[in-house]
Amino acid sequence: MENRTITIENGIVHIPNETRMSILEIANLFDIFYQTAKREIRAIEKSGIASGDTTSCTIEGQIICPDYYGLEMVIALAFRVKTAKAEVMQKWLLRKISKAGITEMLILPIQNSMLN
């Protein structure tokens, strides 16, 4: 099975085609404590910004929590935590967006939705 975890090595971000990471893997990615990652992920889920993969879940009290998360959650968390690896990820993402042409990425979907 192919690796589905994001890695950051020597300032280089490697993102697989289909990201699927546990809270522990995300915590290790950003060099943060498991409890910190879990708390921030729950806050992101509660805000509705991103959610997890609901094909595999765990019950925590009265809450059903995903066991795995995709790229959206990792990106959201990268902008919530303050670590060297999170900063590398932030800069990498911003470079990717600026190279792709931020205007096209933001305006064209809006224009297309207005036409429909």
Secondary structure, DSSP 8 states (H G I E B T S, - for coil): ------EEETTEEE--SS--B-HHHHHHHHT--HHHHHHHHHHHHHHTS--EEEEEEEEETTEEEEEEE-HHHHHHHHTT--SHHHHHHHHHHHHHHHHH-HHHHHHHHHHHHHH-
